[in-house]
Amino acid sequence: MTVSYASVFTPMAAELPQDTDVDAIVADLADNHVAASEDVDQSELAAVVADARDHGMPLNVVVVKGNPAPDSSLRDLATVIGKSEHGTVLVLSDDWAGTSSDTVSRYRLERAEDVAKFRHGGHSVEAARAFVHRLETPSTVSWTGITIVLLAGLVAVIVGLLMVKSRRGPDAGPVPEAIAEQDASVR
């Protein structure tokens, strides 16, 4: 019996939200970097995008109706759009968000994505503002500082152990008799 595992290594095709026309979305992004249906006021979203771009963040926002299943399809859509629209792509549904970027790390994107999810309930302008604000806010954790403190602590422990070892070197005398007797009585 021959078993083939080749299919395990085949990448999955992008699963886009149902009834998604990527070409129409890219065309809609051309004027103000916002793509949404007619019932969404694009002017407020365009203002958020323009502000982000003024601060050096090339952002494109896409709003889709409802909550397409699975929610990972929003990330797939952002990735597909990101191939033609460089920078950061934010795709919003009523309660979910998906992102892709060629300028921002996945960690930072997902942190920003988390504040945009579930809080806006279809208010895409609030979600986009929260997303941009989180990306523009510097991380409160200084990994460089933490690394320096840990390394300094390690060096202090090593130096301390070397000092203890040097004091117990070959000059250490015989074990006092009281300790030796006590040790023998314990056995």
Secondary structure, 3 states (H helix, E strand, C coil): CCCCCHHHHCCCCCCCCCCCCHHHHHHHHHHHCEECCCCCCHHHHHHHHHHHHHCCCCEEEEECCCCCCCCHHHHHHHHHHHCCCCCEEEEECCCCEEEEECCCCHHHHHHHHHHHCCCCCCCHHHHHHHHHHHHHCCCCCCHHHHHHHHHHHHHHHHHHHHHHHHHCCCCCCCCCHHHHHHHHHHC
